[in-house]
Amino acid sequence: MLKFYLSSLRIGNHENKLIEMTESGNKKVAFINSAMDFATDLERREKSDKLNIHDLERLGFKVEILDLKLYFNKPNNLEAMLEHFDVIWVRGGNTFVLAQAMKLSGFDEIIKRFHRTQKDIVYGGYSAGVCILGPTLKGIHMVDEPNQKPYGEHHPTIWEGLSILDYVIAPHYKSDHRGRSQRSLKGGDFEHGNVSRK
């Protein structure tokens, strides 16, 4: 079944849970960094991606960047590529940009199908990668700019989440993550900024 490892910031505080969830897999991670496609400081973005990737590599994972832009209007190719991975890791950034990239590549429908069919894969990530899982992005606009349009102004803002979760997670509530002040609407197994669900 589809399993979740969700954090407020980067790898979070429960690395051992992620290792346990993937102990029987191939340790290959598809690293999706599309939530940062709005960034103009490319050097800073690359440095941030490297830190994120290092977090996973030091736990024994083999990480490959999966650029959703390369799969815009090619959902079958994207789904075939995802078959090679044990973990899909979606990093933070702008949730509205991430929603656009997921829609244009077909990732949104693929991950929902993985959830419905209980595919044996881990969806992990933090911040925007967590926010996108709920039914709506309303409220997220208080911290993420909804009108960021790196793929073209003609693409409408997406206000719907993936609805894989039937509640919204505000991952930075009571965290010391700079510039964030959000509220968790429902906890589940929520501890120190991490959610792990099997």
Number of C-alpha atoms within 10 A of each C-alpha: 13 18 20 21 24 29 27 26 21 19 22 18 14 17 14 9 14 21 16 9 18 18 11 9 14 13 18 18 25 22 24 21 21 26 23 21 21 16 14 9 8 12 10 11 15 11 11 13 18 11 13 19 22 15 16 21 15 9 13 12 19 18 19 13 14 20 17 22 15 11 20 17 13 15 20 14 14 20 18 9 13 19 9 12 19 22 30 21 27 25 27 24 20 25 29 27 26 26 26 23 23 24 18 18 23 21 22 20 15 17 21 16 13 15 17 12 11 12 13 15 21 23 22 25 27 25 23 28 27 26 29 27 23 18 17 18 22 13 13 21 14 12 13 17 13 19 14 18 17 14 14 8 10 7 12 11 15 18 18 15 21 20 15 15 14 13 17 24 27 24 28 21 16 14 15 10 12 7 9 16 15 17 14 14 12 12 13 11 9 16 12 12 19 21 23 18 15 9
